[in-house]
């Protein structure tokens, strides 16, 4: 990508962020989690899963029911967590039966079932941890801690990698990612965590502790980015979709949160 193309892409990112972020933060801050935050997670999860299934060319006759199952599963995971395992197993069984009954030809069954099942765990399952964070005491602060840390992690990784990156990090998975960008990701996570604590307090975490949490968010966000890159390289696509100008798809925007969310939840609950 040339310098002009990079500059154009960055301008698009800034414009979209300037429009979307204030509305998004206001939505989270002023509206109650039920039904609004759960509805947001459901919409994001449905779109991201649709992108994931489309990347792997899952037939629409399986893709559409799979997305509906994921929405129902997210509802169960969030509001009835005691039935989480039952819900996951029921969802997988339904996908198997759907493939058996709708497509008579056995050839290609694993290439259909693999993405359908993986998507339920990778997107729907991991996304539910954001709801669990929101339901904790001081949950709104934890959600903003996750989002601010991952957003700044992504931004710092992009800028440091673009203008200072020289050493390839994992070229077989993501040719453009660099070691320098990875350090930027960790630094961005730390800055985002400190900023969140300054704004929301985050009781229970001292500033040294919040810096460590931010570093963990930056590291796990980068890992989440690499995991999605692995899937995209396998599916031979550049972005999960082009729904967000300058940013790619919804899955491209939440890949770091999918892995960072469970990590932050376990830190909050057990440390």
JOJO-V34444 format. One line per field, one symbol per residue. ss: DSSP state (H for helix, E for strand, C for the rest). burial: # if it has 9 or more other ideal C-beta (glycine too) atoms within 8 Angstrom, else .. Layout:
ss: ???
burial: ???
//
This chain:
ss: CCHHHHHHHHHHHHHHHHHHHHHHHHHHHHCCHHHHHHHHHHHHHHHHHHHHHHHCCCCHHHHHHHHHHHHHHHHHHHHCHHHHHHHHHHHHHHHHHHHHHHCCCCCCHHHHHHHHHHHHHHHHHHHHHHHHHHCCCCHHHHHHHHHHHHHHHHHHHHHHHHHHCCCEEECCCEEEEEHHHHHHHHHHHHHHHHHHHHHHCCCCCCHHHHHHHHHHHHHHHHHHHHHHHHHHHHHCCCCCCCCECCCECHHHHHHHHHHHHHHHHHHHHHC
burial: .....#..#####.##........#.##....#..###.###.#############.#...##.###.##########.#...#..##..##.###.##...#.....#..######.################.#.#########################..#...#...##..#####################..#.#..#....##.#####################.#...###..#.#######################...
//
